[in-house]
């Protein structure tokens, strides 16, 4: 997987529509694996522990990469989005 950008995200306007969950703490590897197994080609992580996926992007806009500033709760060496910000891969 390859990092795309940090995007604005909200409950009212989701960039990626499908929330995925797995066992244990969130990491980029876990979210990528969940997305692939579900047949999605794009995945993103948000708020340290949320995994989102889809086959296409919504119309949200990129934001400063500084908005994606929360460490993954399952792998603290990785960034998993932020509050209202989605790290997209």
PDB file of N, CA, C and O in Angstrom:
ATOM      1  N   UNK A   1       0.830  -1.188   0.000  1.00  0.00           N
ATOM      2  CA  UNK A   1       0.000   0.000   0.000  1.00  0.00           C
ATOM      3  C   UNK A   1       0.873   1.251   0.000  1.00  0.00           C
ATOM      4  O   UNK A   1       2.036   1.218   0.402  1.00  0.00           O
ATOM      5  N   UNK A   2       0.295   2.334  -0.452  1.00  0.00           N
ATOM      6  CA  UNK A   2       1.026   3.593  -0.600  1.00  0.00           C
ATOM      7  C   UNK A   2       0.199   4.730   0.006  1.00  0.00           C
ATOM      8  O   UNK A   2      -1.006   4.825  -0.225  1.00  0.00           O
ATOM      9  N   UNK A   3       0.858   5.583   0.777  1.00  0.00           N
ATOM     10  CA  UNK A   3       0.183   6.727   1.392  1.00  0.00           C
ATOM     11  C   UNK A   3      -0.256   7.705   0.311  1.00  0.00           C
ATOM     12  O   UNK A   3       0.523   8.032  -0.585  1.00  0.00           O
ATOM     13  N   UNK A   4      -1.508   8.176   0.389  1.00  0.00           N
ATOM     14  CA  UNK A   4      -2.046   9.133  -0.573  1.00  0.00           C
ATOM     15  C   UNK A   4      -1.997  10.537   0.011  1.00  0.00           C
ATOM     16  O   UNK A   4      -1.328  11.417  -0.532  1.00  0.00           O
ATOM     17  N   UNK A   5      -2.716  10.751   1.133  1.00  0.00           N
ATOM     18  CA  UNK A   5      -2.752  12.081   1.751  1.00  0.00           C
ATOM     19  C   UNK A   5      -3.604  12.013   3.013  1.00  0.00           C
ATOM     20  O   UNK A   5      -4.179  10.975   3.342  1.00  0.00           O
ATOM     21  N   UNK A   6      -3.668  13.127   3.698  1.00  0.00           N
ATOM     22  CA  UNK A   6      -4.525  13.294   4.868  1.00  0.00           C
ATOM     23  C   UNK A   6      -5.765  14.056   4.402  1.00  0.00           C
ATOM     24  O   UNK A   6      -5.655  15.133   3.816  1.00  0.00           O
ATOM     25  N   UNK A   7      -6.940  13.492   4.664  1.00  0.00           N
ATOM     26  CA  UNK A   7      -8.187  14.083   4.178  1.00  0.00           C
ATOM     27  C   UNK A   7      -9.125  14.422   5.330  1.00  0.00           C
ATOM     28  O   UNK A   7      -9.146  13.744   6.357  1.00  0.00           O
ATOM     29  N   UNK A   8      -9.892  15.478   5.137  1.00  0.00           N
ATOM     30  CA  UNK A   8     -10.964  15.843   6.062  1.00  0.00           C
ATOM     31  C   UNK A   8     -12.020  14.746   6.013  1.00  0.00           C
ATOM     32  O   UNK A   8     -12.321  14.210   4.946  1.00  0.00           O
ATOM     33  N   UNK A   9     -12.580  14.416   7.174  1.00  0.00           N
ATOM     34  CA  UNK A   9     -13.622  13.397   7.245  1.00  0.00           C
ATOM     35  C   UNK A   9     -14.606  13.788   8.343  1.00  0.00           C
ATOM     36  O   UNK A   9     -14.218  14.396   9.340  1.00  0.00           O
ATOM     37  N   UNK A  10     -15.863  13.444   8.163  1.00  0.00           N
ATOM     38  CA  UNK A  10     -16.875  13.728   9.185  1.00  0.00           C
ATOM     39  C   UNK A  10     -17.999  12.708   9.082  1.00  0.00           C
ATOM     40  O   UNK A  10     -18.141  12.030   8.064  1.00  0.00           O
ATOM     41  N   UNK A  11     -18.783  12.604  10.122  1.00  0.00           N
ATOM     42  CA  UNK A  11     -19.923  11.685  10.121  1.00  0.00           C
ATOM     43  C   UNK A  11     -20.919  12.047   9.034  1.00  0.00           C
ATOM     44  O   UNK A  11     -21.570  11.171   8.465  1.00  0.00           O
ATOM     45  N   UNK A  12     -21.039  13.336   8.743  1.00  0.00           N
ATOM     46  CA  UNK A  12     -21.989  13.794   7.744  1.00  0.00           C
ATOM     47  C   UNK A  12     -21.491  13.591   6.309  1.00  0.00           C
ATOM     48  O   UNK A  12     -22.291  13.475   5.380  1.00  0.00           O
ATOM     49  N   UNK A  13     -20.179  13.549   6.135  1.00  0.00           N
ATOM     50  CA  UNK A  13     -19.604  13.457   4.789  1.00  0.00           C
ATOM     51  C   UNK A  13     -18.369  12.555   4.823  1.00  0.00           C
ATOM     52  O   UNK A  13     -17.242  13.038   4.933  1.00  0.00           O
ATOM     53  N   UNK A  14     -18.586  11.268   4.730  1.00  0.00           N
ATOM     54  CA  UNK A  14     -17.500  10.291   4.794  1.00  0.00           C
ATOM     55  C   UNK A  14     -16.730  10.240   3.471  1.00  0.00           C
ATOM     56  O   UNK A  14     -17.318  10.219   2.390  1.00  0.00           O
ATOM     57  N   UNK A  15     -15.419  10.222   3.585  1.00  0.00           N
ATOM     58  CA  UNK A  15     -14.560  10.052   2.413  1.00  0.00           C
ATOM     59  C   UNK A  15     -14.630   8.597   1.941  1.00  0.00           C
ATOM     60  O   UNK A  15     -14.766   8.325   0.749  1.00  0.00           O
ATOM     61  N   UNK A  16     -14.535   7.680   2.886  1.00  0.00           N
ATOM     62  CA  UNK A  16     -14.659   6.244   2.619  1.00  0.00           C
ATOM     63  C   UNK A  16     -15.849   5.748   3.437  1.00  0.00           C
ATOM     64  O   UNK A  16     -15.946   6.059   4.624  1.00  0.00           O
ATOM     65  N   UNK A  17     -16.748   4.990   2.833  1.00  0.00           N
ATOM     66  CA  UNK A  17     -18.059   4.718   3.433  1.00  0.00           C
ATOM     67  C   UNK A  17     -18.154   3.488   4.322  1.00  0.00           C
ATOM     68  O   UNK A  17     -19.134   3.339   5.053  1.00  0.00           O
ATOM     69  N   UNK A  18     -17.175   2.613   4.282  1.00  0.00           N
ATOM     70  CA  UNK A  18     -17.320   1.328   4.958  1.00  0.00           C
ATOM     71  C   UNK A  18     -16.372   1.203   6.144  1.00  0.00           C
ATOM     72  O   UNK A  18     -15.152   1.208   5.976  1.00  0.00           O
ATOM     73  N   UNK A  19     -16.938   1.090   7.344  1.00  0.00           N
ATOM     74  CA  UNK A  19     -16.121   0.939   8.548  1.00  0.00           C
ATOM     75  C   UNK A  19     -15.843  -0.545   8.772  1.00  0.00           C
ATOM     76  O   UNK A  19     -16.756  -1.370   8.762  1.00  0.00           O
ATOM     77  N   UNK A  20     -14.579  -0.866   8.972  1.00  0.00           N
ATOM     78  CA  UNK A  20     -14.152  -2.245   9.168  1.00  0.00           C
ATOM     79  C   UNK A  20     -13.560  -2.385  10.561  1.00  0.00           C
ATOM     80  O   UNK A  20     -12.969  -1.443  11.088  1.00  0.00           O
ATOM     81  N   UNK A  21     -13.719  -3.559  11.155  1.00  0.00           N
ATOM     82  CA  UNK A  21     -13.129  -3.773  12.470  1.00  0.00           C
ATOM     83  C   UNK A  21     -12.492  -5.149  12.542  1.00  0.00           C
ATOM     84  O   UNK A  21     -12.928  -6.101  11.895  1.00  0.00           O
ATOM     85  N   UNK A  22     -11.448  -5.219  13.352  1.00  0.00           N
ATOM     86  CA  UNK A  22     -10.731  -6.472  13.547  1.00  0.00           C
ATOM     87  C   UNK A  22     -10.367  -6.618  15.005  1.00  0.00           C
ATOM     88  O   UNK A  22     -10.692  -5.760  15.825  1.00  0.00           O
ATOM     89  N   UNK A  23      -9.702  -7.689  15.322  1.00  0.00           N
ATOM     90  CA  UNK A  23      -9.306  -7.946  16.707  1.00  0.00           C
ATOM     91  C   UNK A  23      -7.978  -7.273  16.992  1.00  0.00           C
ATOM     92  O   UNK A  23      -7.094  -7.212  16.137  1.00  0.00           O
ATOM     93  N   UNK A  24      -7.856  -6.772  18.202  1.00  0.00           N
ATOM     94  CA  UNK A  24      -6.621  -6.130  18.621  1.00  0.00           C
ATOM     95  C   UNK A  24      -6.605  -4.666  18.245  1.00  0.00           C
ATOM     96  O   UNK A  24      -7.577  -4.144  17.700  1.00  0.00           O
ATOM     97  N   UNK A  25      -5.511  -4.015  18.535  1.00  0.00           N
ATOM     98  CA  UNK A  25      -5.369  -2.597  18.231  1.00  0.00           C
ATOM     99  C   UNK A  25      -5.156  -2.354  16.753  1.00  0.00           C
ATOM    100  O   UNK A  25      -4.671  -3.227  16.033  1.00  0.00           O
ATOM    101  N   UNK A  26      -5.517  -1.169  16.304  1.00  0.00           N
ATOM    102  CA  UNK A  26      -5.423  -0.821  14.889  1.00  0.00           C
ATOM    103  C   UNK A  26      -3.978  -0.532  14.487  1.00  0.00           C
ATOM    104  O   UNK A  26      -3.200   0.046  15.246  1.00  0.00           O
ATOM    105  N   UNK A  27      -3.649  -0.959  13.264  1.00  0.00           N
ATOM    106  CA  UNK A  27      -2.371  -0.653  12.617  1.00  0.00           C
ATOM    107  C   UNK A  27      -2.644  -0.529  11.132  1.00  0.00           C
ATOM    108  O   UNK A  27      -3.708  -0.923  10.655  1.00  0.00           O
ATOM    109  N   UNK A  28      -1.692   0.013  10.407  1.00  0.00           N
ATOM    110  CA  UNK A  28      -1.859   0.121   8.951  1.00  0.00           C
ATOM    111  C   UNK A  28      -1.972  -1.263   8.326  1.00  0.00           C
ATOM    112  O   UNK A  28      -2.769  -1.473   7.411  1.00  0.00           O
ATOM    113  N   UNK A  29      -1.179  -2.199   8.817  1.00  0.00           N
ATOM    114  CA  UNK A  29      -1.218  -3.557   8.263  1.00  0.00           C
ATOM    115  C   UNK A  29      -2.578  -4.208   8.482  1.00  0.00           C
ATOM    116  O   UNK A  29      -3.109  -4.864   7.586  1.00  0.00           O
ATOM    117  N   UNK A  30      -3.144  -4.027   9.679  1.00  0.00           N
ATOM    118  CA  UNK A  30      -4.448  -4.617   9.969  1.00  0.00           C
ATOM    119  C   UNK A  30      -5.530  -4.012   9.082  1.00  0.00           C
ATOM    120  O   UNK A  30      -6.337  -4.741   8.504  1.00  0.00           O
ATOM    121  N   UNK A  31      -5.553  -2.694   8.971  1.00  0.00           N
ATOM    122  CA  UNK A  31      -6.572  -2.046   8.150  1.00  0.00           C
ATOM    123  C   UNK A  31      -6.418  -2.443   6.677  1.00  0.00           C
ATOM    124  O   UNK A  31      -7.413  -2.697   5.999  1.00  0.00           O
ATOM    125  N   UNK A  32      -5.187  -2.496   6.186  1.00  0.00           N
ATOM    126  CA  UNK A  32      -4.945  -2.911   4.800  1.00  0.00           C
ATOM    127  C   UNK A  32      -5.443  -4.335   4.567  1.00  0.00           C
ATOM    128  O   UNK A  32      -6.048  -4.626   3.535  1.00  0.00           O
ATOM    129  N   UNK A  33      -5.188  -5.206   5.517  1.00  0.00           N
ATOM    130  CA  UNK A  33      -5.619  -6.601   5.402  1.00  0.00           C
ATOM    131  C   UNK A  33      -7.143  -6.707   5.427  1.00  0.00           C
ATOM    132  O   UNK A  33      -7.723  -7.438   4.624  1.00  0.00           O
ATOM    133  N   UNK A  34      -7.793  -5.989   6.334  1.00  0.00           N
ATOM    134  CA  UNK A  34      -9.259  -6.006   6.408  1.00  0.00           C
ATOM    135  C   UNK A  34      -9.876  -5.491   5.109  1.00  0.00           C
ATOM    136  O   UNK A  34     -10.845  -6.058   4.604  1.00  0.00           O
ATOM    137  N   UNK A  35      -9.304  -4.413   4.575  1.00  0.00           N
ATOM    138  CA  UNK A  35      -9.830  -3.842   3.335  1.00  0.00           C
ATOM    139  C   UNK A  35      -9.662  -4.807   2.163  1.00  0.00           C
ATOM    140  O   UNK A  35     -10.584  -4.997   1.369  1.00  0.00           O
ATOM    141  N   UNK A  36      -8.502  -5.405   2.062  1.00  0.00           N
ATOM    142  CA  UNK A  36      -8.231  -6.349   0.970  1.00  0.00           C
ATOM    143  C   UNK A  36      -9.166  -7.557   1.047  1.00  0.00           C
ATOM    144  O   UNK A  36      -9.730  -7.978   0.037  1.00  0.00           O
ATOM    145  N   UNK A  37      -9.326  -8.107   2.242  1.00  0.00           N
ATOM    146  CA  UNK A  37     -10.208  -9.265   2.416  1.00  0.00           C
ATOM    147  C   UNK A  37     -11.656  -8.937   2.068  1.00  0.00           C
ATOM    148  O   UNK A  37     -12.397  -9.807   1.609  1.00  0.00           O
ATOM    149  N   UNK A  38     -12.064  -7.689   2.284  1.00  0.00           N
ATOM    150  CA  UNK A  38     -13.441  -7.264   1.979  1.00  0.00           C
ATOM    151  C   UNK A  38     -13.597  -6.808   0.526  1.00  0.00           C
ATOM    152  O   UNK A  38     -14.702  -6.466   0.104  1.00  0.00           O
ATOM    153  N   UNK A  39     -12.502  -6.799  -0.244  1.00  0.00           N
ATOM    154  CA  UNK A  39     -12.580  -6.445  -1.653  1.00  0.00           C
ATOM    155  C   UNK A  39     -12.445  -4.966  -1.967  1.00  0.00           C
ATOM    156  O   UNK A  39     -12.756  -4.537  -3.078  1.00  0.00           O
ATOM    157  N   UNK A  40     -11.980  -4.174  -0.995  1.00  0.00           N
ATOM    158  CA  UNK A  40     -11.814  -2.733  -1.213  1.00  0.00           C
ATOM    159  C   UNK A  40     -10.392  -2.410  -1.664  1.00  0.00           C
ATOM    160  O   UNK A  40      -9.439  -3.084  -1.274  1.00  0.00           O
ATOM    161  N   UNK A  41     -10.262  -1.383  -2.480  1.00  0.00           N
ATOM    162  CA  UNK A  41      -8.954  -1.009  -3.020  1.00  0.00           C
ATOM    163  C   UNK A  41      -8.351   0.213  -2.333  1.00  0.00           C
ATOM    164  O   UNK A  41      -7.168   0.497  -2.515  1.00  0.00           O
ATOM    165  N   UNK A  42      -9.140   0.933  -1.552  1.00  0.00           N
ATOM    166  CA  UNK A  42      -8.677   2.112  -0.835  1.00  0.00           C
ATOM    167  C   UNK A  42      -9.000   1.919   0.640  1.00  0.00           C
ATOM    168  O   UNK A  42     -10.092   1.472   0.989  1.00  0.00           O
ATOM    169  N   UNK A  43      -8.043   2.258   1.507  1.00  0.00           N
ATOM    170  CA  UNK A  43      -8.339   2.202   2.935  1.00  0.00           C
ATOM    171  C   UNK A  43      -7.770   3.433   3.619  1.00  0.00           C
ATOM    172  O   UNK A  43      -6.866   4.093   3.108  1.00  0.00           O
ATOM    173  N   UNK A  44      -8.318   3.720   4.774  1.00  0.00           N
ATOM    174  CA  UNK A  44      -7.846   4.839   5.565  1.00  0.00           C
ATOM    175  C   UNK A  44      -8.042   4.567   7.035  1.00  0.00           C
ATOM    176  O   UNK A  44      -8.898   3.775   7.432  1.00  0.00           O
ATOM    177  N   UNK A  45      -7.231   5.239   7.844  1.00  0.00           N
ATOM    178  CA  UNK A  45      -7.319   5.087   9.290  1.00  0.00           C
ATOM    179  C   UNK A  45      -7.574   6.458   9.910  1.00  0.00           C
ATOM    180  O   UNK A  45      -7.076   7.476   9.429  1.00  0.00           O
ATOM    181  N   UNK A  46      -8.356   6.463  10.983  1.00  0.00           N
ATOM    182  CA  UNK A  46      -8.776   7.714  11.605  1.00  0.00           C
ATOM    183  C   UNK A  46      -8.891   7.541  13.111  1.00  0.00           C
ATOM    184  O   UNK A  46      -9.275   6.474  13.590  1.00  0.00           O
ATOM    185  N   UNK A  47      -8.561   8.577  13.849  1.00  0.00           N
ATOM    186  CA  UNK A  47      -8.776   8.662  15.289  1.00  0.00           C
ATOM    187  C   UNK A  47      -8.122   7.503  16.052  1.00  0.00           C
ATOM    188  O   UNK A  47      -8.697   6.988  17.011  1.00  0.00           O
ATOM    189  N   UNK A  48      -6.939   7.100  15.631  1.00  0.00           N
ATOM    190  CA  UNK A  48      -6.113   6.071  16.277  1.00  0.00           C
ATOM    191  C   UNK A  48      -6.600   4.638  16.114  1.00  0.00           C
ATOM    192  O   UNK A  48      -5.795   3.709  16.176  1.00  0.00           O
ATOM    193  N   UNK A  49      -7.907   4.437  15.906  1.00  0.00           N
ATOM    194  CA  UNK A  49      -8.415   3.067  15.967  1.00  0.00           C
ATOM    195  C   UNK A  49      -9.464   2.714  14.921  1.00  0.00           C
ATOM    196  O   UNK A  49      -9.932   1.576  14.889  1.00  0.00           O
ATOM    197  N   UNK A  50      -9.845   3.651  14.070  1.00  0.00           N
ATOM    198  CA  UNK A  50     -10.901   3.372  13.088  1.00  0.00           C
ATOM    199  C   UNK A  50     -10.304   3.036  11.724  1.00  0.00           C
ATOM    200  O   UNK A  50      -9.361   3.684  11.269  1.00  0.00           O
ATOM    201  N   UNK A  51     -10.861   2.027  11.087  1.00  0.00           N
ATOM    202  CA  UNK A  51     -10.456   1.608   9.744  1.00  0.00           C
ATOM    203  C   UNK A  51     -11.650   1.799   8.807  1.00  0.00           C
ATOM    204  O   UNK A  51     -12.746   1.306   9.073  1.00  0.00           O
ATOM    205  N   UNK A  52     -11.426   2.514   7.719  1.00  0.00           N
ATOM    206  CA  UNK A  52     -12.459   2.789   6.718  1.00  0.00           C
ATOM    207  C   UNK A  52     -11.954   2.344   5.358  1.00  0.00           C
ATOM    208  O   UNK A  52     -10.751   2.384   5.100  1.00  0.00           O
ATOM    209  N   UNK A  53     -12.857   1.921   4.485  1.00  0.00           N
ATOM    210  CA  UNK A  53     -12.439   1.446   3.164  1.00  0.00           C
ATOM    211  C   UNK A  53     -13.539   1.665   2.135  1.00  0.00           C
ATOM    212  O   UNK A  53     -14.707   1.863   2.470  1.00  0.00           O
ATOM    213  N   UNK A  54     -13.122   1.621   0.862  1.00  0.00           N
ATOM    214  CA  UNK A  54     -14.072   1.799  -0.234  1.00  0.00           C
ATOM    215  C   UNK A  54     -13.354   1.462  -1.538  1.00  0.00           C
ATOM    216  O   UNK A  54     -12.167   1.136  -1.548  1.00  0.00           O
ATOM    217  N   UNK A  55     -14.099   1.548  -2.634  1.00  0.00           N
ATOM    218  CA  UNK A  55     -13.490   1.369  -3.955  1.00  0.00           C
ATOM    219  C   UNK A  55     -13.325   2.705  -4.664  1.00  0.00           C
ATOM    220  O   UNK A  55     -12.736   2.768  -5.743  1.00  0.00           O
ATOM    221  N   UNK A  56     -13.848   3.785  -4.055  1.00  0.00           N
ATOM    222  CA  UNK A  56     -13.684   5.120  -4.619  1.00  0.00           C
ATOM    223  C   UNK A  56     -13.706   6.152  -3.500  1.00  0.00           C
ATOM    224  O   UNK A  56     -14.175   5.880  -2.395  1.00  0.00           O
ATOM    225  N   UNK A  57     -13.193   7.337  -3.803  1.00  0.00           N
ATOM    226  CA  UNK A  57     -13.146   8.438  -2.851  1.00  0.00           C
ATOM    227  C   UNK A  57     -14.455   9.210  -2.870  1.00  0.00           C
ATOM    228  O   UNK A  57     -15.155   9.247  -3.882  1.00  0.00           O
ATOM    229  N   UNK A  58     -14.779   9.829  -1.730  1.00  0.00           N
ATOM    230  CA  UNK A  58     -15.840  10.825  -1.681  1.00  0.00           C
ATOM    231  C   UNK A  58     -15.271  12.144  -2.186  1.00  0.00           C
ATOM    232  O   UNK A  58     -14.172  12.172  -2.741  1.00  0.00           O
ATOM    233  N   UNK A  59     -15.993  13.218  -2.005  1.00  0.00           N
ATOM    234  CA  UNK A  59     -15.569  14.528  -2.512  1.00  0.00           C
ATOM    235  C   UNK A  59     -14.868  15.386  -1.471  1.00  0.00           C
ATOM    236  O   UNK A  59     -14.814  16.606  -1.621  1.00  0.00           O
ATOM    237  N   UNK A  60     -14.336  14.785  -0.433  1.00  0.00           N
ATOM    238  CA  UNK A  60     -13.659  15.543   0.615  1.00  0.00           C
ATOM    239  C   UNK A  60     -12.335  16.089   0.113  1.00  0.00           C
ATOM    240  O   UNK A  60     -11.791  15.618  -0.885  1.00  0.00           O
ATOM    241  N   UNK A  61     -11.824  17.091   0.820  1.00  0.00           N
ATOM    242  CA  UNK A  61     -10.591  17.753   0.407  1.00  0.00           C
ATOM    243  C   UNK A  61      -9.423  17.346   1.295  1.00  0.00           C
ATOM    244  O   UNK A  61      -9.597  17.090   2.486  1.00  0.00           O
ATOM    245  N   UNK A  62      -8.224  17.290   0.705  1.00  0.00           N
ATOM    246  CA  UNK A  62      -7.039  17.051   1.528  1.00  0.00           C
ATOM    247  C   UNK A  62      -6.873  18.199   2.531  1.00  0.00           C
ATOM    248  O   UNK A  62      -7.241  19.341   2.255  1.00  0.00           O
ATOM    249  N   UNK A  63      -6.324  17.876   3.677  1.00  0.00           N
ATOM    250  CA  UNK A  63      -6.005  18.880   4.690  1.00  0.00           C
ATOM    251  C   UNK A  63      -4.511  18.769   4.991  1.00  0.00           C
ATOM    252  O   UNK A  63      -3.840  17.863   4.497  1.00  0.00           O
ATOM    253  N   UNK A  64      -4.008  19.671   5.782  1.00  0.00           N
ATOM    254  CA  UNK A  64      -2.604  19.628   6.167  1.00  0.00           C
ATOM    255  C   UNK A  64      -2.269  18.272   6.778  1.00  0.00           C
ATOM    256  O   UNK A  64      -3.046  17.738   7.569  1.00  0.00           O
ATOM    257  N   UNK A  65      -1.130  17.721   6.419  1.00  0.00           N
ATOM    258  CA  UNK A  65      -0.723  16.431   6.978  1.00  0.00           C
ATOM    259  C   UNK A  65      -0.571  16.513   8.495  1.00  0.00           C
ATOM    260  O   UNK A  65      -0.575  15.483   9.170  1.00  0.00           O
ATOM    261  N   UNK A  66      -0.442  17.700   9.028  1.00  0.00           N
ATOM    262  CA  UNK A  66      -0.366  17.883  10.479  1.00  0.00           C
ATOM    263  C   UNK A  66      -1.686  17.519  11.166  1.00  0.00           C
ATOM    264  O   UNK A  66      -1.707  17.276  12.372  1.00  0.00           O
ATOM    265  N   UNK A  67      -2.785  17.481  10.408  1.00  0.00           N
ATOM    266  CA  UNK A  67      -4.081  17.086  10.973  1.00  0.00           C
ATOM    267  C   UNK A  67      -4.132  15.592  11.260  1.00  0.00           C
ATOM    268  O   UNK A  67      -4.888  15.149  12.125  1.00  0.00           O
ATOM    269  N   UNK A  68      -3.335  14.822  10.543  1.00  0.00           N
ATOM    270  CA  UNK A  68      -3.224  13.379  10.800  1.00  0.00           C
ATOM    271  C   UNK A  68      -2.063  13.196  11.779  1.00  0.00           C
ATOM    272  O   UNK A  68      -0.914  13.005  11.381  1.00  0.00           O
ATOM    273  N   UNK A  69      -2.395  13.258  13.067  1.00  0.00           N
ATOM    274  CA  UNK A  69      -1.350  13.336  14.083  1.00  0.00           C
ATOM    275  C   UNK A  69      -1.544  12.373  15.252  1.00  0.00           C
ATOM    276  O   UNK A  69      -0.921  12.538  16.301  1.00  0.00           O
ATOM    277  N   UNK A  70      -2.400  11.373  15.077  1.00  0.00           N
ATOM    278  CA  UNK A  70      -2.660  10.430  16.165  1.00  0.00           C
ATOM    279  C   UNK A  70      -1.995   9.094  15.852  1.00  0.00           C
ATOM    280  O   UNK A  70      -2.110   8.566  14.746  1.00  0.00           O
ATOM    281  N   UNK A  71      -1.298   8.560  16.854  1.00  0.00           N
ATOM    282  CA  UNK A  71      -0.630   7.269  16.685  1.00  0.00           C
ATOM    283  C   UNK A  71      -1.652   6.139  16.705  1.00  0.00           C
ATOM    284  O   UNK A  71      -2.658   6.211  17.410  1.00  0.00           O
ATOM    285  N   UNK A  72      -1.385   5.102  15.929  1.00  0.00           N
ATOM    286  CA  UNK A  72      -2.256   3.923  15.906  1.00  0.00           C
ATOM    287  C   UNK A  72      -2.258   3.273  17.289  1.00  0.00           C
ATOM    288  O   UNK A  72      -1.210   3.126  17.917  1.00  0.00           O
ATOM    289  N   UNK A  73      -3.444   2.887  17.755  1.00  0.00           N
ATOM    290  CA  UNK A  73      -3.497   2.298  19.097  1.00  0.00           C
ATOM    291  C   UNK A  73      -2.931   0.886  19.141  1.00  0.00           C
ATOM    292  O   UNK A  73      -2.690   0.351  20.223  1.00  0.00           O
ATOM    293  N   UNK A  74      -2.713   0.272  17.973  1.00  0.00           N
ATOM    294  CA  UNK A  74      -2.116  -1.057  17.941  1.00  0.00           C
ATOM    295  C   UNK A  74      -0.655  -1.063  17.517  1.00  0.00           C
ATOM    296  O   UNK A  74       0.010  -2.096  17.596  1.00  0.00           O
ATOM    297  N   UNK A  75      -0.149   0.083  17.067  1.00  0.00           N
ATOM    298  CA  UNK A  75       1.254   0.175  16.646  1.00  0.00           C
ATOM    299  C   UNK A  75       1.654   1.650  16.708  1.00  0.00           C
ATOM    300  O   UNK A  75       1.482   2.391  15.740  1.00  0.00           O
ATOM    301  N   UNK A  76       2.179   2.056  17.839  1.00  0.00           N
ATOM    302  CA  UNK A  76       2.415   3.470  18.104  1.00  0.00           C
ATOM    303  C   UNK A  76       3.545   4.091  17.277  1.00  0.00           C
ATOM    304  O   UNK A  76       3.819   5.284  17.410  1.00  0.00           O
ATOM    305  N   UNK A  77       4.190   3.312  16.441  1.00  0.00           N
ATOM    306  CA  UNK A  77       5.189   3.875  15.532  1.00  0.00           C
ATOM    307  C   UNK A  77       4.539   4.359  14.233  1.00  0.00           C
ATOM    308  O   UNK A  77       5.215   4.913  13.366  1.00  0.00           O
ATOM    309  N   UNK A  78       3.224   4.148  14.100  1.00  0.00           N
ATOM    310  CA  UNK A  78       2.502   4.537  12.892  1.00  0.00           C
ATOM    311  C   UNK A  78       1.461   5.608  13.216  1.00  0.00           C
ATOM    312  O   UNK A  78       0.978   5.700  14.345  1.00  0.00           O
ATOM    313  N   UNK A  79       1.124   6.418  12.208  1.00  0.00           N
ATOM    314  CA  UNK A  79       0.095   7.434  12.343  1.00  0.00           C
ATOM    315  C   UNK A  79      -1.225   6.892  11.784  1.00  0.00           C
ATOM    316  O   UNK A  79      -1.279   6.402  10.656  1.00  0.00           O
ATOM    317  N   UNK A  80      -2.273   6.988  12.581  1.00  0.00           N
ATOM    318  CA  UNK A  80      -3.610   6.540  12.174  1.00  0.00           C
ATOM    319  C   UNK A  80      -4.581   7.715  12.189  1.00  0.00           C
ATOM    320  O   UNK A  80      -5.505   7.763  13.001  1.00  0.00           O
ATOM    321  N   UNK A  81      -4.361   8.652  11.290  1.00  0.00           N
ATOM    322  CA  UNK A  81      -5.292   9.773  11.121  1.00  0.00           C
ATOM    323  C   UNK A  81      -5.282  10.727  12.293  1.00  0.00           C
ATOM    324  O   UNK A  81      -4.279  10.885  12.988  1.00  0.00           O
ATOM    325  N   UNK A  82      -6.425  11.359  12.494  1.00  0.00           N
ATOM    326  CA  UNK A  82      -6.576  12.339  13.566  1.00  0.00           C
ATOM    327  C   UNK A  82      -8.049  12.512  13.872  1.00  0.00           C
ATOM    328  O   UNK A  82      -8.877  11.715  13.431  1.00  0.00           O
ATOM    329  N   UNK A  83      -8.376  13.541  14.619  1.00  0.00           N
ATOM    330  CA  UNK A  83      -9.753  13.857  14.946  1.00  0.00           C
ATOM    331  C   UNK A  83     -10.382  14.534  13.725  1.00  0.00           C
ATOM    332  O   UNK A  83     -10.080  15.693  13.441  1.00  0.00           O
ATOM    333  N   UNK A  84     -11.248  13.827  13.004  1.00  0.00           N
ATOM    334  CA  UNK A  84     -11.846  14.359  11.775  1.00  0.00           C
ATOM    335  C   UNK A  84     -10.893  14.375  10.601  1.00  0.00           C
ATOM    336  O   UNK A  84     -11.109  15.091   9.624  1.00  0.00           O
ATOM    337  N   UNK A  85      -9.826  13.573  10.699  1.00  0.00           N
ATOM    338  CA  UNK A  85      -8.831  13.504   9.618  1.00  0.00           C
ATOM    339  C   UNK A  85      -8.478  12.041   9.339  1.00  0.00           C
ATOM    340  O   UNK A  85      -8.222  11.267  10.261  1.00  0.00           O
ATOM    341  N   UNK A  86      -8.469  11.685   8.086  1.00  0.00           N
ATOM    342  CA  UNK A  86      -8.280  10.310   7.641  1.00  0.00           C
ATOM    343  C   UNK A  86      -6.972  10.177   6.877  1.00  0.00           C
ATOM    344  O   UNK A  86      -6.770  10.858   5.872  1.00  0.00           O
ATOM    345  N   UNK A  87      -6.084   9.308   7.342  1.00  0.00           N
ATOM    346  CA  UNK A  87      -4.865   8.977   6.602  1.00  0.00           C
ATOM    347  C   UNK A  87      -5.251   7.944   5.545  1.00  0.00           C
ATOM    348  O   UNK A  87      -5.666   6.836   5.883  1.00  0.00           O
ATOM    349  N   UNK A  88      -5.117   8.303   4.267  1.00  0.00           N
ATOM    350  CA  UNK A  88      -5.609   7.453   3.188  1.00  0.00           C
ATOM    351  C   UNK A  88      -4.454   6.767   2.466  1.00  0.00           C
ATOM    352  O   UNK A  88      -3.410   7.363   2.203  1.00  0.00           O
ATOM    353  N   UNK A  89      -4.682   5.477   2.151  1.00  0.00           N
ATOM    354  CA  UNK A  89      -3.695   4.648   1.451  1.00  0.00           C
ATOM    355  C   UNK A  89      -4.344   3.969   0.264  1.00  0.00           C
ATOM    356  O   UNK A  89      -3.682   3.224  -0.459  1.00  0.00           O
TER     357      UNK A  89
END
